[in-house]
C-alpha cells in the first residue's frame, strides 16, 4: 500500500508502465463534473470508477483484494478510512468473483488509515484493503490499472 498526495504522483510512475497515464488522467479532469460509473481511459488496461457515496463504517468493512488490477483510490472530496493488511494465508477467503476481479475475506481490519481529500492510496494485488469505512459523504475515483 502507498498513501500520498496527488502532487507527488510522479514519484510512483516507475512502479508500473501505466501509472503515468492513470495519474495524468486524474490530474487532467474536473472530477466533480464526471458522472458516476466507469470512465474510459485505455480500455480494460486502465479505467476509472467514479463514486459519490457515503462511507459504510468500520463495523461492516471487509478486506478485499483484486488479482488482475491495481487500485489507485483517489479522494476528490470528503475523506475515507481504509483498513489494510498484507495478504497472508491466514485470511479466510469468501470466494473470488472472476467477472468482478474481487475477493472478500472473513477477517476484520485491525489497521486503519485515514485518507483525506487530495490523497490517493495504491493497493497492489497483495494488499488486502477495506475501503469505504468512513461514515461521511465522499467523491472517490478508483483508477483500475491492469497488473
N, C-alpha and C positions, 0 to 999 in steps of 0.2 A: 504494500500500500504506500502511496505517496500522497501527501497533502501539501498544497501550496497555492499561491496566488496566481491568477491568470497572467499577471505581469511577469512572472518567472517561467512561463511555459516553455520558452525556447531552451531552457536547460535540459528538458526531457526529450527533445527531438531525436537525439541519438539513440534512445532506447527502443525505438520502433520506426520502421520506414514510413509509416502512415501517421505518426504523431504530429508532424508539422502540418499536414493537411487538416487534421482534426482541430488543432488549436487555431490555425488560421481561420477556419470556418467559424469557430466560436467568437473570435475577435472581430470578424467582418460583418456580423449580423446584429441587428437590433432585436435581441432575443425576446423582448417583451412584445414585439409585434408579430411573432411567429404563432401560428395556430398549433394547438396541441396535437400530438401524434408524431408520426415518422416524417423526418425531413431528409431528403436525399442529398448525399454528398458525393459518394463514389460507389453507387450500387450497394452490394452486400459487403463490400470491403470496408466502407466507412459510412455510417449514417447516424442521425441523431434522433432521439426521442424527447420531445418537449412535453413537460408535465406541469400543470398547475394543480397542486393538490395540497391537502392538509396532512401533516405527519400523523402516523398511527399510534405513536407512543412506544416506549420501551417494552411494555408488557406483552405486546403482540409481535415484536420484532423477531424475525428468524434469519439465521445465516442462510446465504445463498452463494452459489458460485456459477461461473459460466466456463464452458470448455472451449468454445470457438471464438469468443470475443473478450477483449479487454474493455472494461468500463472506464470512461472518463466522466465522472459525475460532477457537473458544474452547477453551483448555486447562483443563479442570476439575481434572485431576491429571496428574502426570508433566510432561514437557516435550517440546517438538518443536524441530526445527531446520528452517527453511524457506528454500529458495532463492527469490530474487526477481530479476526484471528487468522493465523496461518492454517491452511487446510491440512489437517492431520488425520491419520486413520481412525482416531478415537471419535471423530464427529460421525454421528449416525445419519446416513443419507435417508431421505424420504422418497428418493427416486429422481431420476434425471428425465426431463422432458426435452427430447431431441429437437422438436419443432421450435420450442421457445429458447433453447440453449439455456436451461435453467434447472438448477438442482438445489433443493432446500435441505436443511439439516435440522435434526431434533434439538440440538444444543442451544441454549440461550446465551447471548453475548455477555461477556464479562468485561470487555474493554470498550469504552465509549469514547468517540472522538467528535467534538463539535466541529461542524463545517459551516462557517458563516458565508454570507453573500460575498461574491467576488473570488471565492476559492474553489478549487476542484480537488477531488480525490480520484486517484487512479487505482483500480483494482485489477490485478492480473488473475489468471485462472487459479493460482494457488492461494489467492486472498479470499477467504470466506468473509462476507460482509453482510451487515444488516442495516440497510438504508431506511429512510422514512421514519425514524424513531423519535424525531422531534414532534411537537404537537401543534405547531402553528402553520400558517399558510406559507407556501414556497413556490417559486418558479425554478424548476430544475430542468437542466438539459443533460441527458445522458448520451454521450457520443460513444457508439459501439465501434470498436476497431478490431477487425479480423486478426486473429493471432498470426 
